[in-house]
Amino acid sequence: MESGAGSGLRIGVIGCGTISATYMRNARLFAGVEMRACADISADMAAQRAAEYGLTAMSVDTLLADPEIDLILNLTVPNVHFDISQSALAAGKHVFTEKPLAASFAEGKRLVEEAQRRGLRIGSAPDTFLGAAGRRARKLVDDGAIGRPVSGTAFMFGRGMEHWHPNPQFFYQPGGGPVLDMGPYYLTMLVNLLGPVRSVVALTTRGREERLITAEGPFKNKMFPVETPTTALSLLEFENGALVNFGASWDVFRHSNHPIELHGTEGSLRLPDPDTFGGTVSLSSAGADWADFDSETAPYGAHNWPHAAPDRANYRMLGVADLARAITEGRPARAEGDLALHVLEIMEAILHSGETRSSVSLSTRIERPNALGKDEARSFLA
Ligand SMILES: NC(=O)c1ccc[n+]([C@@H]2O[C@H](COP(=O)([O-])OP(=O)(O)OC[C@H]3O[C@@H](n4cnc5c(N)ncnc54)[C@H](O)[C@@H]3O)[C@@H](O)[C@H]2O)c1
């Protein structure tokens, strides 16, 4: 099976686990990127993905040293992101990494600075904010449809991981938890719409000190300890003055909150799950009934996912395609490292505020990514 468009930025994947199949499958949708090779600490995983997607399997070191690779797509687990991205930059490669950018703000900052020092680029997931729903919401906000944003809510609530994941312990250790694992989708979307966050206050707790694995697998019916907060309720103050209540919890069985709502001086905006590229955006102008904007016919809005979640629009790789063109054009990418670093600082601030019960001011100040119009979005397709 052939992957990629046959020319463009030459990509090597490191980390051939679950999410790699998504990127490898999607790569062929895009022009300007050519997925060539893959590596994993497990040679078997690399060989399997290489066979499935027509790539060349290599060892990690061989891939990093390959002069025919321009960019390393880092799809390893979060606590390995820093080492792999750092090695890739040291080898003279551009990087695009799965979220989070690194396990800590300090490490993320080192990566962004290292890329700048070397004249290389580092981009990061999520790129879901560039999907049909995110673009629609951004245009409505930029066109003044809700006036000046004043307040909002964002809720990532769920029951956790141990009912479906056979090996869920790492989600509940420091570096895991709902804020770091799922926060990037919500916070990247919010920063894309409202601009940077100035300060954070939060309280955190955990619903259980131990959890029971009920998923099938070697640990079924085993208890394990919870070592990081599993519920965080935070208040984000944006530079533009807007206040957003962001909740992230794995202690919730069922709820009725919308993923994201924003309220301004002229109206209200409702967004779908920011972990997808599609979904319905709704606008109420000055209290009128919700007007719905469906994503199905817009670029990157159609459901395309036959596997685990058939209700999903999943175009991961869009951010990589934008980064590839940004390198050619010498412009900032949308899912650039500075955005991911700001989001990482927000997440760390939420956890730190929860520990210290005090307000945390952020040090990073970023520009919003350039809005992505429909025509430019479509132009990334092969
Ligand atoms: N699974 C999902 O649905 C999903 C969705 C969005 C984002 N992500 C993100 O993608 C990343 C990977 O998640 P995943 O679910 O694919 O994990 P996974 O455990 O299925 O795959 C990770 C792969 O990285 C490899 N790896 C680990 N350390 C390595 C090293 N030092 N060198 C080379 N390879 C190494 C592992 O062998 C494994 O094959 C995470 O950052 C996660 O947050 C996952």
The ligand as an SDF file (V2000), in Angstrom:
LIG
                    3D

 44 48  0  0  0  0  0  0  0  0999 V2000
   -4.4320    6.3180   21.1760 N   0  0  0  0  0  0  0  0  0  0  0  0
   -5.1200    7.3820   20.8600 C   0  0  0  0  0  0  0  0  0  0  0  0
   -6.3310    7.3040   20.5150 O   0  0  0  0  0  0  0  0  0  0  0  0
   -4.4700    8.7560   20.8750 C   0  0  0  0  0  0  0  0  0  0  0  0
   -5.2150    9.8250   20.3810 C   0  0  0  0  0  0  0  0  0  0  0  0
   -4.6320   11.0630   20.3160 C   0  0  0  0  0  0  0  0  0  0  0  0
   -3.3440   11.2370   20.7760 C   0  0  0  0  0  0  0  0  0  0  0  0
   -2.6320   10.2000   21.2780 N   0  0  0  0  0  0  0  0  0  0  0  0
   -1.2550   10.4560   21.7470 C   0  0  0  0  0  0  0  0  0  0  0  0
   -0.3690    9.7410   20.9020 O   0  0  0  0  0  0  0  0  0  0  0  0
    0.7710    9.3310   21.6480 C   0  0  0  0  0  0  0  0  0  0  0  0
    0.9240    7.8360   21.5020 C   0  0  0  0  0  0  0  0  0  0  0  0
   -0.2580    7.2210   21.9880 O   0  0  0  0  0  0  0  0  0  0  0  0
   -0.6340    5.7280   21.5710 P   0  0  0  0  0  0  0  0  0  0  0  0
   -2.0110    5.5070   22.0780 O   0  0  0  0  0  0  0  0  0  0  0  0
   -0.3390    5.4890   20.1450 O   0  0  0  0  0  0  0  0  0  0  0  0
    0.3930    4.9190   22.4990 O   0  0  0  0  0  0  0  0  0  0  0  0
    0.9110    3.4240   22.2640 P   0  0  0  0  0  0  0  0  0  0  0  0
    1.4410    2.9780   23.5740 O   0  0  0  0  0  0  0  0  0  0  0  0
   -0.1070    2.6110   21.5770 O   0  0  0  0  0  0  0  0  0  0  0  0
    2.1190    3.6320   21.2160 O   0  0  0  0  0  0  0  0  0  0  0  0
    3.3240    4.2630   21.5530 C   0  0  0  0  0  0  0  0  0  0  0  0
    4.4540    3.5730   20.8180 C   0  0  0  0  0  0  0  0  0  0  0  0
    5.6790    4.2560   21.1380 O   0  0  0  0  0  0  0  0  0  0  0  0
    6.6940    3.2690   21.2740 C   0  0  0  0  0  0  0  0  0  0  0  0
    7.7890    3.8000   22.0950 N   0  0  0  0  0  0  0  0  0  0  0  0
    7.7950    4.0200   23.4320 C   0  0  0  0  0  0  0  0  0  0  0  0
    8.9910    4.4900   23.8030 N   0  0  0  0  0  0  0  0  0  0  0  0
    9.7590    4.5740   22.6960 C   0  0  0  0  0  0  0  0  0  0  0  0
   11.0870    4.9850   22.4570 C   0  0  0  0  0  0  0  0  0  0  0  0
   11.8710    5.4210   23.4360 N   0  0  0  0  0  0  0  0  0  0  0  0
   11.5280    4.9330   21.1790 N   0  0  0  0  0  0  0  0  0  0  0  0
   10.7520    4.4840   20.1740 C   0  0  0  0  0  0  0  0  0  0  0  0
    9.4850    4.0860   20.3540 N   0  0  0  0  0  0  0  0  0  0  0  0
    8.9900    4.1220   21.5980 C   0  0  0  0  0  0  0  0  0  0  0  0
    5.9920    2.0890   21.9110 C   0  0  0  0  0  0  0  0  0  0  0  0
    6.7070    0.8870   21.7160 O   0  0  0  0  0  0  0  0  0  0  0  0
    4.6420    2.1180   21.2140 C   0  0  0  0  0  0  0  0  0  0  0  0
    4.6280    1.3000   20.0560 O   0  0  0  0  0  0  0  0  0  0  0  0
    0.5520    9.8180   23.0730 C   0  0  0  0  0  0  0  0  0  0  0  0
    1.2060   11.0360   23.2560 O   0  0  0  0  0  0  0  0  0  0  0  0
   -0.9580   10.0280   23.1540 C   0  0  0  0  0  0  0  0  0  0  0  0
   -1.2880   11.0620   24.0730 O   0  0  0  0  0  0  0  0  0  0  0  0
   -3.1610    8.9580   21.3110 C   0  0  0  0  0  0  0  0  0  0  0  0
  1  2  1  0
  2  3  2  0
  2  4  1  0
  4  5  1  0
  4 44  2  0
  5  6  2  0
  6  7  1  0
  7  8  2  0
  8  9  1  0
  8 44  1  0
  9 10  1  0
  9 42  1  0
 10 11  1  0
 11 12  1  0
 11 40  1  0
 12 13  1  0
 13 14  1  0
 14 15  2  0
 14 16  1  0
 14 17  1  0
 17 18  1  0
 18 19  2  0
 18 20  1  0
 18 21  1  0
 21 22  1  0
 22 23  1  0
 23 24  1  0
 23 38  1  0
 24 25  1  0
 25 26  1  0
 25 36  1  0
 26 27  1  0
 26 35  1  0
 27 28  2  0
 28 29  1  0
 29 30  1  0
 29 35  2  0
 30 31  1  0
 30 32  2  0
 32 33  1  0
 33 34  2  0
 34 35  1  0
 36 37  1  0
 36 38  1  0
 38 39  1  0
 40 41  1  0
 40 42  1  0
 42 43  1  0
M  CHG  2   8   1  16  -1
M  END
$$$$
